[in-house]
Amino acid sequence: MTDLASYVLLLFFLGLIILGLYWWSRKRLGSEPTRQRETDIRLTYKRFKELYPHSRITYEEYKKLQAEKAFKRAISSEKIRRMVR
């Protein structure tokens, strides 16, 4: 009986490890690299969905993300010499 219980526990933990590795690999392979996504955020939503059909981002979320990135990447007026007096 003890051998059977230890065998069942071993199979259970191996199953958990395999499921964990499967979940991790799906998560890792399913998302594109951050730097690549930052450059692709300039694309239209239609083109973005053509390149990344498995992305679950909606149109509204995509536009919001584009606006946030544009705001973060905006050049300050101090760096533009024409605007500094």
C-alpha positions in Angstrom: 0.0 0.0 0.0 2.8 2.4 0.8 4.5 1.7 -2.5 1.2 2.4 -4.4 0.7 5.7 -2.5 4.3 6.9 -3.2 3.9 5.9 -6.8 0.6 7.9 -7.1 2.2 11.0 -5.4 5.2 10.7 -7.8 2.9 10.7 -10.8 0.9 13.6 -9.4 4.0 15.8 -8.9 5.4 14.8 -12.3 2.1 15.8 -13.8 2.2 19.2 -12.0 5.7 19.8 -13.2 4.8 19.0 -16.8 1.7 21.2 -16.6 3.8 24.0 -15.2 6.4 23.7 -17.9 3.7 23.6 -20.5 1.9 26.7 -19.1 5.3 28.6 -18.9 6.2 27.7 -22.5 2.8 28.8 -23.8 3.1 32.0 -22.0 6.7 32.6 -23.1 6.1 31.7 -26.7 2.7 33.4 -27.0 4.0 36.9 -26.2 6.3 38.8 -28.5 9.3 40.5 -27.1 8.6 43.9 -25.5 11.0 45.9 -27.6 9.5 44.4 -30.8 6.0 45.3 -29.6 7.1 48.9 -28.8 8.2 49.3 -32.4 5.1 47.6 -33.8 2.8 49.8 -31.7 3.2 52.4 -34.5 1.4 50.1 -36.9 -2.3 50.3 -37.6 -4.5 47.9 -35.6 -5.3 45.9 -38.7 -1.6 45.4 -39.6 -0.8 44.6 -35.9 -3.4 41.9 -35.9 -2.1 40.5 -39.1 1.4 40.2 -37.6 0.2 39.0 -34.2 -3.1 37.1 -34.8 -2.9 35.4 -31.3 -2.7 38.8 -29.5 -5.8 39.3 -27.3 -5.6 43.1 -27.3 -8.7 44.9 -28.4 -8.9 48.0 -30.6 -9.6 50.3 -27.7 -6.7 48.9 -25.6 -4.4 49.2 -28.7 -5.3 52.9 -29.2 -4.8 53.5 -25.4 -1.4 51.8 -25.6 -0.4 53.9 -28.6 -1.4 57.1 -26.8 0.6 56.2 -23.7 3.7 55.3 -25.7 3.4 58.5 -27.8 3.2 60.5 -24.6 6.2 58.8 -23.0 8.3 59.2 -26.2 7.4 62.9 -26.7 10.5 65.1 -26.8 10.5 67.8 -24.1 10.4 71.4 -25.3 13.8 72.0 -23.6 15.4 69.6 -26.0 14.1 71.4 -29.1 16.3 74.4 -29.5 13.8 76.4 -31.5 11.3 76.5 -28.6 13.8 77.6 -25.9 14.3 81.3 -25.6 
